[in-house]
C-alpha cells in the first residue's frame, strides 16, 4: 500500500527529531517531496502509536505550534506532558517560543 510506504518514511524522519525540538506536519511533507501532504503526515502520526518501534509523535505539531494531535494519545494531557519533560513550555495548548524550538528536516537532513 502506497500510504504505508509514505508512513514509514514519515516515521523515519520523526525518529530523527532531537529531544527538546519540534517540527510540523508540513515541514515533514516538504522534506519528503510531498508538500501538499501535511494531512497525510497527520494520519501517519495518528497511526504511529501502533508501531513496534517507538515514534516520538509528540514532537510533531501544526504550523503554529499547536498540539493538534493530542487527542490521539492515551490521555489528553500526554502530548503536553511529554513535551514538558523535554523542557518545552506549553501555554494554551501551544509551544511557547515555537520558532526557537522548531527543527526543520529540510535544513538538517539530506534526502
KOLGU-4560 file (N, C-alpha, C; in nm, 3 decimals, padded with zeros to 5 digits):
<recs>
<n_xx: 00.084 n_yy: -00.118 n_zz: 00.000 ca_xx: 00.000 ca_yy: 00.000 ca_zz: 00.000 c_xx: 00.089 c_yy: 00.125 c_zz: 00.000 mol: A seq: 1 type: UNK>
<n_xx: 00.062 n_yy: 00.215 n_zz: -00.089 ca_xx: 00.146 ca_yy: 00.334 ca_zz: -00.106 c_xx: 00.153 c_yy: 00.418 c_zz: 00.021 mol: A seq: 2 type: UNK>
<n_xx: 00.041 n_yy: 00.439 n_zz: 00.090 ca_xx: 00.041 ca_yy: 00.519 ca_zz: 00.212 c_xx: 00.130 c_yy: 00.460 c_zz: 00.319 mol: A seq: 3 type: UNK>
<n_xx: 00.135 n_yy: 00.329 n_zz: 00.328 ca_xx: 00.219 ca_yy: 00.265 ca_zz: 00.430 c_xx: 00.366 c_yy: 00.294 c_zz: 00.404 mol: A seq: 4 type: UNK>
<n_xx: 00.409 n_yy: 00.300 n_zz: 00.279 ca_xx: 00.547 ca_yy: 00.337 ca_zz: 00.248 c_xx: 00.571 c_yy: 00.482 c_zz: 00.288 mol: A seq: 5 type: UNK>
<n_xx: 00.476 n_yy: 00.569 n_zz: 00.259 ca_xx: 00.487 ca_yy: 00.709 ca_zz: 00.299 c_xx: 00.491 c_yy: 00.719 c_zz: 00.451 mol: A seq: 6 type: UNK>
<n_xx: 00.405 n_yy: 00.645 n_zz: 00.518 ca_xx: 00.403 ca_yy: 00.645 ca_zz: 00.664 c_xx: 00.539 c_yy: 00.603 c_zz: 00.718 mol: A seq: 7 type: UNK>
<n_xx: 00.598 n_yy: 00.500 n_zz: 00.659 ca_xx: 00.730 ca_yy: 00.453 ca_zz: 00.704 c_xx: 00.833 c_yy: 00.563 c_zz: 00.690 mol: A seq: 8 type: UNK>
<n_xx: 00.829 n_yy: 00.635 n_zz: 00.578 ca_xx: 00.922 ca_yy: 00.747 ca_zz: 00.558 c_xx: 00.899 c_yy: 00.856 c_zz: 00.662 mol: A seq: 9 type: UNK>
<n_xx: 00.773 n_yy: 00.885 n_zz: 00.691 ca_xx: 00.740 ca_yy: 00.985 ca_zz: 00.794 c_xx: 00.798 c_yy: 00.942 c_zz: 00.928 mol: A seq: 10 type: UNK>
<n_xx: 00.779 n_yy: 00.815 n_zz: 00.964 ca_xx: 00.828 ca_yy: 00.767 ca_zz: 01.094 c_xx: 00.980 c_yy: 00.778 c_zz: 01.103 mol: A seq: 11 type: UNK>
<n_xx: 01.048 n_yy: 00.751 n_zz: 00.993 ca_xx: 01.194 ca_yy: 00.762 ca_zz: 00.994 c_xx: 01.238 c_yy: 00.905 c_zz: 01.021 mol: A seq: 12 type: UNK>
<n_xx: 01.169 n_yy: 01.002 n_zz: 00.962 ca_xx: 01.202 ca_yy: 01.143 ca_zz: 00.985 c_xx: 01.170 c_yy: 01.181 c_zz: 01.130 mol: A seq: 13 type: UNK>
<n_xx: 01.054 n_yy: 01.142 n_zz: 01.178 ca_xx: 01.012 ca_yy: 01.178 ca_zz: 01.314 c_xx: 01.109 c_yy: 01.122 c_zz: 01.417 mol: A seq: 14 type: UNK>
<n_xx: 01.161 n_yy: 01.006 n_zz: 01.393 ca_xx: 01.257 ca_yy: 00.946 ca_zz: 01.488 c_xx: 01.388 c_yy: 01.025 c_zz: 01.494 mol: A seq: 15 type: UNK>
<n_xx: 01.411 n_yy: 01.112 n_zz: 01.397 ca_xx: 01.534 ca_yy: 01.192 ca_zz: 01.394 c_xx: 01.519 c_yy: 01.328 c_zz: 01.461 mol: A seq: 16 type: UNK>
<n_xx: 01.398 n_yy: 01.364 n_zz: 01.500 ca_xx: 01.377 ca_yy: 01.493 ca_zz: 01.566 c_xx: 01.447 c_yy: 01.488 c_zz: 01.701 mol: A seq: 17 type: UNK>
<n_xx: 01.537 n_yy: 01.582 n_zz: 01.726 ca_xx: 01.610 ca_yy: 01.580 ca_zz: 01.854 c_xx: 01.518 c_yy: 01.605 c_zz: 01.974 mol: A seq: 18 type: UNK>
<n_xx: 01.554 n_yy: 01.550 n_zz: 02.087 ca_xx: 01.483 ca_yy: 01.575 ca_zz: 02.211 c_xx: 01.481 c_yy: 01.725 c_zz: 02.237 mol: A seq: 19 type: UNK>
<n_xx: 01.364 n_yy: 01.776 n_zz: 02.275 ca_xx: 01.351 ca_yy: 01.919 ca_zz: 02.303 c_xx: 01.322 c_yy: 02.004 c_zz: 02.181 mol: A seq: 20 type: UNK>
<n_xx: 01.310 n_yy: 01.940 n_zz: 02.065 ca_xx: 01.277 ca_yy: 02.010 ca_zz: 01.941 c_xx: 01.143 c_yy: 01.961 c_zz: 01.890 mol: A seq: 21 type: UNK>
<n_xx: 01.081 n_yy: 02.041 n_zz: 01.806 ca_xx: 00.953 ca_yy: 02.004 ca_zz: 01.744 c_xx: 00.957 c_yy: 02.043 c_zz: 01.597 mol: A seq: 22 type: UNK>
<n_xx: 00.869 n_yy: 01.982 n_zz: 01.520 ca_xx: 00.856 ca_yy: 02.018 ca_zz: 01.380 c_xx: 00.709 c_yy: 02.019 c_zz: 01.345 mol: A seq: 23 type: UNK>
<n_xx: 00.678 n_yy: 02.044 n_zz: 01.220 ca_xx: 00.538 ca_yy: 02.050 ca_zz: 01.178 c_xx: 00.509 c_yy: 01.941 c_zz: 01.074 mol: A seq: 24 type: UNK>
<n_xx: 00.380 n_yy: 01.916 n_zz: 01.059 ca_xx: 00.336 ca_yy: 01.820 ca_zz: 00.958 c_xx: 00.385 c_yy: 01.865 c_zz: 00.819 mol: A seq: 25 type: UNK>
<n_xx: 00.371 n_yy: 01.994 n_zz: 00.794 ca_xx: 00.410 ca_yy: 02.048 ca_zz: 00.664 c_xx: 00.559 c_yy: 02.039 c_zz: 00.637 mol: A seq: 26 type: UNK>
<n_xx: 00.640 n_yy: 02.061 n_zz: 00.738 ca_xx: 00.786 ca_yy: 02.052 ca_zz: 00.720 c_xx: 00.826 c_yy: 01.910 c_zz: 00.682 mol: A seq: 27 type: UNK>
<n_xx: 00.763 n_yy: 01.813 n_zz: 00.744 ca_xx: 00.793 ca_yy: 01.673 ca_zz: 00.711 c_xx: 00.746 c_yy: 01.643 c_zz: 00.569 mol: A seq: 28 type: UNK>
<n_xx: 00.626 n_yy: 01.688 n_zz: 00.534 ca_xx: 00.574 ca_yy: 01.664 ca_zz: 00.398 c_xx: 00.667 c_yy: 01.727 c_zz: 00.294 mol: A seq: 29 type: UNK>
<n_xx: 00.711 n_yy: 01.850 n_zz: 00.317 ca_xx: 00.803 ca_yy: 01.916 ca_zz: 00.223 c_xx: 00.933 c_yy: 01.838 c_zz: 00.210 mol: A seq: 30 type: UNK>
<n_xx: 00.986 n_yy: 01.793 n_zz: 00.323 ca_xx: 01.111 ca_yy: 01.717 ca_zz: 00.320 c_xx: 01.096 c_yy: 01.590 c_zz: 00.235 mol: A seq: 31 type: UNK>
<n_xx: 00.980 n_yy: 01.528 n_zz: 00.244 ca_xx: 00.958 ca_yy: 01.404 ca_zz: 00.170 c_xx: 00.914 c_yy: 01.428 c_zz: 00.026 mol: A seq: 32 type: UNK>
<n_xx: 00.916 n_yy: 01.555 n_zz: -00.016 ca_xx: 00.881 ca_yy: 01.587 ca_zz: -00.154 c_xx: 00.733 c_yy: 01.581 c_zz: -00.183 mol: A seq: 33 type: UNK>
<n_xx: 00.653 n_yy: 01.596 n_zz: -00.080 ca_xx: 00.507 ca_yy: 01.588 ca_zz: -00.094 c_xx: 00.444 c_yy: 01.706 c_zz: -00.020 mol: A seq: 34 type: UNK>
<n_xx: 00.477 n_yy: 01.826 n_zz: -00.064 ca_xx: 00.441 ca_yy: 01.947 ca_zz: 00.010 c_xx: 00.292 c_yy: 01.962 c_zz: 00.036 mol: A seq: 35 type: UNK>
<n_xx: 00.210 n_yy: 01.899 n_zz: -00.043 ca_xx: 00.065 ca_yy: 01.908 ca_zz: -00.024 c_xx: 00.010 c_yy: 01.794 c_zz: 00.062 mol: A seq: 36 type: UNK>
<n_xx: 00.097 n_yy: 01.723 n_zz: 00.129 ca_xx: 00.056 ca_yy: 01.604 ca_zz: 00.204 c_xx: 00.069 c_yy: 01.618 c_zz: 00.354 mol: A seq: 37 type: UNK>
<n_xx: 00.061 n_yy: 01.739 n_zz: 00.407 ca_xx: 00.073 ca_yy: 01.755 ca_zz: 00.552 c_xx: -00.038 c_yy: 01.680 c_zz: 00.625 mol: A seq: 38 type: UNK>
<n_xx: -00.156 n_yy: 01.674 n_zz: 00.567 ca_xx: -00.265 ca_yy: 01.599 ca_zz: 00.630 c_xx: -00.231 c_yy: 01.450 c_zz: 00.636 mol: A seq: 39 type: UNK>
<n_xx: -00.167 n_yy: 01.399 n_zz: 00.533 ca_xx: -00.127 ca_yy: 01.259 ca_zz: 00.532 c_xx: -00.021 c_yy: 01.233 c_zz: 00.639 mol: A seq: 40 type: UNK>
<n_xx: 00.067 n_yy: 01.330 n_zz: 00.662 ca_xx: 00.163 ca_yy: 01.318 ca_zz: 00.772 c_xx: 00.087 c_yy: 01.309 c_zz: 00.904 mol: A seq: 41 type: UNK>
<n_xx: -00.018 n_yy: 01.387 n_zz: 00.917 ca_xx: -00.102 ca_yy: 01.380 ca_zz: 01.037 c_xx: -00.165 c_yy: 01.243 c_zz: 01.054 mol: A seq: 42 type: UNK>
<n_xx: -00.212 n_yy: 01.185 n_zz: 00.946 ca_xx: -00.268 ca_yy: 01.050 ca_zz: 00.954 c_xx: -00.162 c_yy: 00.949 c_zz: 00.998 mol: A seq: 43 type: UNK>
<n_xx: -00.041 n_yy: 00.969 n_zz: 00.949 ca_xx: 00.069 ca_yy: 00.881 ca_zz: 00.990 c_xx: 00.095 c_yy: 00.894 c_zz: 01.140 mol: A seq: 44 type: UNK>
<n_xx: 00.090 n_yy: 01.018 n_zz: 01.189 ca_xx: 00.111 ca_yy: 01.039 ca_zz: 01.334 c_xx: 00.000 c_yy: 00.974 c_zz: 01.415 mol: A seq: 45 type: UNK>
<n_xx: -00.123 n_yy: 00.980 n_zz: 01.365 ca_xx: -00.234 ca_yy: 00.916 ca_zz: 01.435 c_xx: -00.215 c_yy: 00.766 c_zz: 01.445 mol: A seq: 46 type: UNK>
<n_xx: -00.153 n_yy: 00.707 n_zz: 01.344 ca_xx: -00.131 ca_yy: 00.562 ca_zz: 01.341 c_xx: 00.003 c_yy: 00.522 c_zz: 01.403 mol: A seq: 47 type: UNK>
<n_xx: 00.084 n_yy: 00.619 n_zz: 01.440 ca_xx: 00.220 ca_yy: 00.590 ca_zz: 01.487 c_xx: 00.224 c_yy: 00.512 c_zz: 01.618 mol: A seq: 48 type: UNK>
<n_xx: 00.119 n_yy: 00.523 n_zz: 01.696 ca_xx: 00.116 ca_yy: 00.455 ca_zz: 01.826 c_xx: 00.107 c_yy: 00.303 c_zz: 01.812 mol: A seq: 49 type: UNK>
<n_xx: 00.079 n_yy: 00.257 n_zz: 01.692 ca_xx: 00.069 ca_yy: 00.113 ca_zz: 01.666 c_xx: 00.201 c_yy: 00.053 c_zz: 01.618 mol: A seq: 50 type: UNK>
<n_xx: 00.303 n_yy: 00.134 n_zz: 01.603 ca_xx: 00.431 ca_yy: 00.086 ca_zz: 01.551 c_xx: 00.509 c_yy: 00.009 c_zz: 01.656 mol: A seq: 51 type: UNK>
<n_xx: 00.579 n_yy: -00.093 n_zz: 01.612 ca_xx: 00.662 ca_yy: -00.172 ca_zz: 01.704 c_xx: 00.777 c_yy: -00.088 c_zz: 01.758 mol: A seq: 52 type: UNK>
<n_xx: 00.838 n_yy: -00.006 n_zz: 01.672 ca_xx: 00.947 ca_yy: 00.082 ca_zz: 01.713 c_xx: 00.888 c_yy: 00.219 c_zz: 01.747 mol: A seq: 53 type: UNK>
<n_xx: 00.929 n_yy: 00.273 n_zz: 01.860 ca_xx: 00.875 ca_yy: 00.399 ca_zz: 01.911 c_xx: 00.889 c_yy: 00.514 c_zz: 01.812 mol: A seq: 54 type: UNK>
<n_xx: 00.783 n_yy: 00.591 n_zz: 01.799 ca_xx: 00.781 ca_yy: 00.711 ca_zz: 01.715 c_xx: 00.745 c_yy: 00.827 c_zz: 01.807 mol: A seq: 55 type: UNK>
<n_xx: 00.834 n_yy: 00.925 n_zz: 01.825 ca_xx: 00.804 ca_yy: 01.038 ca_zz: 01.914 c_xx: 00.706 c_yy: 01.138 c_zz: 01.852 mol: A seq: 56 type: UNK>
<n_xx: 00.584 n_yy: 01.092 n_zz: 01.832 ca_xx: 00.481 ca_yy: 01.171 ca_zz: 01.764 c_xx: 00.448 c_yy: 01.301 c_zz: 01.836 mol: A seq: 57 type: UNK>
<n_xx: 00.480 n_yy: 01.309 n_zz: 01.964 ca_xx: 00.451 ca_yy: 01.431 ca_zz: 02.041 c_xx: 00.532 c_yy: 01.550 c_zz: 01.991 mol: A seq: 58 type: UNK>
<n_xx: 00.636 n_yy: 01.525 n_zz: 01.913 ca_xx: 00.722 ca_yy: 01.632 ca_zz: 01.862 c_xx: 00.673 c_yy: 01.690 c_zz: 01.729 mol: A seq: 59 type: UNK>
<n_xx: 00.559 n_yy: 01.642 n_zz: 01.679 ca_xx: 00.505 ca_yy: 01.689 ca_zz: 01.552 c_xx: 00.377 c_yy: 01.769 c_zz: 01.580 mol: A seq: 60 type: UNK>
<n_xx: 00.380 n_yy: 01.896 n_zz: 01.539 ca_xx: 00.273 ca_yy: 01.990 ca_zz: 01.570 c_xx: 00.222 c_yy: 02.054 c_zz: 01.442 mol: A seq: 61 type: UNK>
<n_xx: 00.121 n_yy: 02.137 n_zz: 01.456 ca_xx: 00.078 ca_yy: 02.209 ca_zz: 01.337 c_xx: 00.172 c_yy: 02.327 c_zz: 01.313 mol: A seq: 62 type: UNK>
<n_xx: 00.154 n_yy: 02.400 n_zz: 01.206 ca_xx: 00.247 ca_yy: 02.505 ca_zz: 01.165 c_xx: 00.256 c_yy: 02.621 c_zz: 01.262 mol: A seq: 63 type: UNK>
<n_xx: 00.161 n_yy: 02.628 n_zz: 01.356 ca_xx: 00.163 ca_yy: 02.735 ca_zz: 01.456 c_xx: 00.210 c_yy: 02.687 c_zz: 01.592 mol: A seq: 64 type: UNK>
<n_xx: 00.252 n_yy: 02.561 n_zz: 01.599 ca_xx: 00.299 ca_yy: 02.507 ca_zz: 01.726 c_xx: 00.189 c_yy: 02.459 c_zz: 01.817 mol: A seq: 65 type: UNK>
<n_xx: 00.070 n_yy: 02.439 n_zz: 01.764 ca_xx: -00.042 ca_yy: 02.389 ca_zz: 01.844 c_xx: -00.038 c_yy: 02.237 c_zz: 01.854 mol: A seq: 66 type: UNK>
<n_xx: -00.079 n_yy: 02.185 n_zz: 01.968 ca_xx: -00.080 ca_yy: 02.042 ca_zz: 01.994 c_xx: -00.208 c_yy: 01.980 c_zz: 01.937 mol: A seq: 67 type: UNK>
<n_xx: -00.224 n_yy: 01.988 n_zz: 01.807 ca_xx: -00.347 ca_yy: 01.942 ca_zz: 01.743 c_xx: -00.364 c_yy: 01.791 c_zz: 01.746 mol: A seq: 68 type: UNK>
<n_xx: -00.257 n_yy: 01.717 n_zz: 01.765 ca_xx: -00.267 ca_yy: 01.571 ca_zz: 01.767 c_xx: -00.288 c_yy: 01.513 c_zz: 01.905 mol: A seq: 69 type: UNK>
<n_xx: -00.310 n_yy: 01.594 n_zz: 02.005 ca_xx: -00.317 ca_yy: 01.547 ca_zz: 02.144 c_xx: -00.426 c_yy: 01.444 c_zz: 02.168 mol: A seq: 70 type: UNK>
<n_xx: -00.531 n_yy: 01.446 n_zz: 02.089 ca_xx: -00.643 ca_yy: 01.353 ca_zz: 02.110 c_xx: -00.609 c_yy: 01.211 c_zz: 02.068 mol: A seq: 71 type: UNK>
<n_xx: -00.496 n_yy: 01.191 n_zz: 02.005 ca_xx: -00.458 ca_yy: 01.058 ca_zz: 01.959 c_xx: -00.360 c_yy: 00.989 c_zz: 02.054 mol: A seq: 72 type: UNK>
<n_xx: -00.337 n_yy: 01.051 n_zz: 02.168 ca_xx: -00.253 ca_yy: 00.990 ca_zz: 02.271 c_xx: -00.343 c_yy: 00.920 c_zz: 02.372 mol: A seq: 73 type: UNK>
<n_xx: -00.284 n_yy: 00.839 n_zz: 02.459 ca_xx: -00.365 ca_yy: 00.759 ca_zz: 02.551 c_xx: -00.446 c_yy: 00.842 c_zz: 02.649 mol: A seq: 74 type: UNK>
<n_xx: -00.403 n_yy: 00.962 n_zz: 02.681 ca_xx: -00.487 ca_yy: 01.055 ca_zz: 02.757 c_xx: -00.461 c_yy: 01.196 c_zz: 02.705 mol: A seq: 75 type: UNK>
<n_xx: -00.557 n_yy: 01.287 n_zz: 02.720 ca_xx: -00.549 ca_yy: 01.419 ca_zz: 02.656 c_xx: -00.428 c_yy: 01.504 c_zz: 02.694 mol: A seq: 76 type: UNK>
<n_xx: -00.367 n_yy: 01.481 n_zz: 02.809 ca_xx: -00.254 ca_yy: 01.562 ca_zz: 02.851 c_xx: -00.118 c_yy: 01.499 c_zz: 02.821 mol: A seq: 77 type: UNK>
<n_xx: -00.117 n_yy: 01.378 n_zz: 02.767 ca_xx: 00.008 ca_yy: 01.306 ca_zz: 02.747 c_xx: 00.104 c_yy: 01.379 c_zz: 02.653 mol: A seq: 78 type: UNK>
<n_xx: 00.054 n_yy: 01.433 n_zz: 02.544 ca_xx: 00.141 ca_yy: 01.502 ca_zz: 02.448 c_xx: 00.210 c_yy: 01.620 c_zz: 02.516 mol: A seq: 79 type: UNK>
<n_xx: 00.133 n_yy: 01.699 n_zz: 02.588 ca_xx: 00.189 ca_yy: 01.814 ca_zz: 02.659 c_xx: 00.290 c_yy: 01.770 c_zz: 02.764 mol: A seq: 80 type: UNK>
<n_xx: 00.257 n_yy: 01.666 n_zz: 02.840 ca_xx: 00.348 ca_yy: 01.618 ca_zz: 02.943 c_xx: 00.481 c_yy: 01.571 c_zz: 02.885 mol: A seq: 81 type: UNK>
<n_xx: 00.476 n_yy: 01.502 n_zz: 02.771 ca_xx: 00.599 ca_yy: 01.454 ca_zz: 02.707 c_xx: 00.685 c_yy: 01.571 c_zz: 02.661 mol: A seq: 82 type: UNK>
<n_xx: 00.622 n_yy: 01.674 n_zz: 02.606 ca_xx: 00.697 ca_yy: 01.791 ca_zz: 02.562 c_xx: 00.756 c_yy: 01.867 c_zz: 02.680 mol: A seq: 83 type: UNK>
<n_xx: 00.681 n_yy: 01.878 n_zz: 02.787 ca_xx: 00.730 ca_yy: 01.947 ca_zz: 02.906 c_xx: 00.847 c_yy: 01.873 c_zz: 02.970 mol: A seq: 84 type: UNK>
<n_xx: 00.844 n_yy: 01.740 n_zz: 02.965 ca_xx: 00.956 ca_yy: 01.662 ca_zz: 03.016 c_xx: 01.084 c_yy: 01.689 c_zz: 02.936 mol: A seq: 85 type: UNK>
<n_xx: 01.067 n_yy: 01.733 n_zz: 02.811 ca_xx: 01.181 ca_yy: 01.765 ca_zz: 02.726 c_xx: 01.221 c_yy: 01.913 c_zz: 02.737 mol: A seq: 86 type: UNK>
<n_xx: 01.156 n_yy: 01.985 n_zz: 02.828 ca_xx: 01.195 ca_yy: 02.123 ca_zz: 02.854 c_xx: 01.115 c_yy: 02.230 c_zz: 02.783 mol: A seq: 87 type: UNK>
<n_xx: 01.015 n_yy: 02.192 n_zz: 02.706 ca_xx: 00.935 ca_yy: 02.292 ca_zz: 02.636 c_xx: 00.825 c_yy: 02.344 c_zz: 02.729 mol: A seq: 88 type: UNK>
<n_xx: 00.786 n_yy: 02.467 n_zz: 02.707 ca_xx: 00.678 ca_yy: 02.528 ca_zz: 02.783 c_xx: 00.556 c_yy: 02.534 c_zz: 02.693 mol: A seq: 89 type: UNK>
<n_xx: 00.444 n_yy: 02.486 n_zz: 02.746 ca_xx: 00.320 ca_yy: 02.483 ca_zz: 02.671 c_xx: 00.222 c_yy: 02.578 c_zz: 02.738 mol: A seq: 90 type: UNK>
<n_xx: 00.166 n_yy: 02.669 n_zz: 02.660 ca_xx: 00.064 ca_yy: 02.760 ca_zz: 02.708 c_xx: -00.053 c_yy: 02.757 c_zz: 02.612 mol: A seq: 91 type: UNK>
<n_xx: -00.172 n_yy: 02.731 n_zz: 02.667 ca_xx: -00.294 ca_yy: 02.725 ca_zz: 02.584 c_xx: -00.278 c_yy: 02.628 c_zz: 02.468 mol: A seq: 92 type: UNK>
<n_xx: -00.222 n_yy: 02.511 n_zz: 02.498 ca_xx: -00.205 ca_yy: 02.403 ca_zz: 02.400 c_xx: -00.114 c_yy: 02.442 c_zz: 02.283 mol: A seq: 93 type: UNK>
<n_xx: -00.020 n_yy: 02.532 n_zz: 02.309 ca_xx: 00.075 ca_yy: 02.576 ca_zz: 02.207 c_xx: 00.215 c_yy: 02.586 c_zz: 02.267 mol: A seq: 94 type: UNK>
<n_xx: 00.316 n_yy: 02.546 n_zz: 02.189 ca_xx: 00.455 ca_yy: 02.555 ca_zz: 02.235 c_xx: 00.495 c_yy: 02.702 c_zz: 02.238 mol: A seq: 95 type: UNK>
<n_xx: 00.540 n_yy: 02.745 n_zz: 02.356 ca_xx: 00.588 ca_yy: 02.882 ca_zz: 02.370 c_xx: 00.723 c_yy: 02.893 c_zz: 02.300 mol: A seq: 96 type: UNK>
<n_xx: 00.744 n_yy: 03.004 n_zz: 02.231 ca_xx: 00.867 ca_yy: 03.025 ca_zz: 02.153 c_xx: 00.887 c_yy: 02.914 c_zz: 02.050 mol: A seq: 97 type: UNK>
<n_xx: 00.779 n_yy: 02.879 n_zz: 01.984 ca_xx: 00.780 ca_yy: 02.771 ca_zz: 01.885 c_xx: 00.896 c_yy: 02.783 c_zz: 01.787 mol: A seq: 98 type: UNK>
<n_xx: 00.919 n_yy: 02.901 n_zz: 01.734 ca_xx: 01.025 ca_yy: 02.917 ca_zz: 01.634 c_xx: 01.164 c_yy: 02.885 c_zz: 01.689 mol: A seq: 99 type: UNK>
<n_xx: 01.185 n_yy: 02.905 n_zz: 01.818 ca_xx: 01.314 ca_yy: 02.874 ca_zz: 01.879 c_xx: 01.335 c_yy: 02.724 c_zz: 01.902 mol: A seq: 100 type: UNK>
<n_xx: 01.227 n_yy: 02.648 n_zz: 01.901 ca_xx: 01.234 ca_yy: 02.504 ca_zz: 01.923 c_xx: 01.211 c_yy: 02.425 c_zz: 01.793 mol: A seq: 101 type: UNK>
<n_xx: 01.185 n_yy: 02.498 n_zz: 01.686 ca_xx: 01.149 ca_yy: 02.434 ca_zz: 01.559 c_xx: 01.270 c_yy: 02.367 c_zz: 01.495 mol: A seq: 102 type: UNK>
<n_xx: 01.251 n_yy: 02.244 n_zz: 01.453 ca_xx: 01.353 ca_yy: 02.165 ca_zz: 01.383 c_xx: 01.301 c_yy: 02.142 c_zz: 01.242 mol: A seq: 103 type: UNK>
<n_xx: 01.375 n_yy: 02.189 n_zz: 01.144 ca_xx: 01.334 ca_yy: 02.174 ca_zz: 01.004 c_xx: 01.418 c_yy: 02.065 c_zz: 00.938 mol: A seq: 104 type: UNK>
<n_xx: 01.355 n_yy: 01.954 n_zz: 00.903 ca_xx: 01.434 ca_yy: 01.847 ca_zz: 00.840 c_xx: 01.497 c_yy: 01.891 c_zz: 00.708 mol: A seq: 105 type: UNK>
<n_xx: 01.437 n_yy: 01.989 n_zz: 00.642 ca_xx: 01.491 ca_yy: 02.038 ca_zz: 00.515 c_xx: 01.625 c_yy: 02.107 c_zz: 00.533 mol: A seq: 106 type: UNK>
<n_xx: 01.650 n_yy: 02.161 n_zz: 00.649 ca_xx: 01.777 ca_yy: 02.228 ca_zz: 00.676 c_xx: 01.880 c_yy: 02.135 c_zz: 00.739 mol: A seq: 107 type: UNK>
<n_xx: 01.833 n_yy: 02.027 n_zz: 00.798 ca_xx: 01.921 ca_yy: 01.940 ca_zz: 00.875 c_xx: 01.956 c_yy: 01.810 c_zz: 00.803 mol: A seq: 108 type: UNK>
<n_xx: 01.860 n_yy: 01.754 n_zz: 00.733 ca_xx: 01.877 ca_yy: 01.622 ca_zz: 00.671 c_xx: 01.900 c_yy: 01.634 c_zz: 00.522 mol: A seq: 109 type: UNK>
<n_xx: 01.961 n_yy: 01.535 n_zz: 00.467 ca_xx: 01.975 ca_yy: 01.524 ca_zz: 00.321 c_xx: 01.898 c_yy: 01.401 c_zz: 00.280 mol: A seq: 110 type: UNK>
<n_xx: 01.813 n_yy: 01.416 n_zz: 00.181 ca_xx: 01.729 ca_yy: 01.306 ca_zz: 00.133 c_xx: 01.809 c_yy: 01.199 c_zz: 00.065 mol: A seq: 111 type: UNK>
</recs>
